[in-house]
Amino acid sequence: SSDLDAARAFIGSTQPTTPPQTYIANKKSKAFHLPICSGAQGMKEENKIVYVGSREELIAQGYHPCQNCNP
């Protein structure tokens, strides 16, 4: 019984995780885009950062979602 209780506690404590997503961030404008967005495709290479991770991490780093593709 205690093994079952421990398993239930473990399952209840885990948060669902979303797989990492690829975004194209602009280090000048601080906007981030989906790779298929025209805003990402037209970005100057010197401003382009390919970022793989969560949307929340980018926002925590001071970036904002593109208003066109709204990633």
C-alpha positions in Angstrom: 0.0 0.0 0.0 2.8 2.5 0.8 4.4 1.8 -2.6 1.1 2.7 -4.3 0.7 5.8 -2.2 4.3 6.9 -3.1 3.6 6.4 -6.8 0.4 8.4 -6.6 2.2 11.2 -4.8 4.9 11.2 -7.5 2.4 11.3 -10.3 0.5 14.0 -8.7 3.6 16.1 -8.2 4.8 16.0 -11.8 3.9 18.9 -14.1 3.0 18.2 -17.7 5.9 19.4 -19.9 5.6 20.8 -23.3 8.2 19.8 -25.9 10.8 22.6 -26.7 9.8 24.8 -29.6 12.0 26.5 -32.1 11.6 30.3 -32.2 13.4 33.0 -34.1 14.2 35.9 -31.8 15.2 39.4 -32.9 17.9 40.7 -30.5 17.3 44.3 -31.6 13.5 44.5 -31.4 13.1 41.8 -28.7 10.3 40.1 -30.6 10.2 36.4 -31.2 8.5 34.6 -34.1 7.7 31.1 -35.4 10.2 30.1 -38.1 7.5 30.2 -40.7 6.5 33.8 -39.9 7.3 36.5 -42.5 8.7 38.6 -39.7 11.3 35.9 -39.0 12.1 35.3 -42.7 12.7 39.0 -43.4 14.9 39.6 -40.3 18.5 40.8 -40.8 20.9 38.0 -40.1 22.8 40.1 -37.5 19.7 40.4 -35.4 18.6 36.8 -35.7 18.8 34.3 -32.8 17.5 30.7 -33.2 16.1 29.8 -29.8 14.9 26.3 -28.8 13.0 26.2 -25.6 9.8 27.4 -24.0 7.8 30.6 -24.8 7.8 31.4 -21.1 11.6 31.4 -21.0 11.9 33.9 -23.8 9.3 36.2 -22.1 11.3 35.9 -18.9 14.4 37.1 -20.8 12.5 40.2 -21.9 11.3 39.1 -25.4 7.7 39.5 -26.5 5.7 37.5 -29.0 5.3 38.7 -32.6 1.9 40.3 -33.1 1.6 38.6 -36.5 2.2 34.9 -35.8 1.6 35.2 -32.0 3.8 32.2 -31.0 
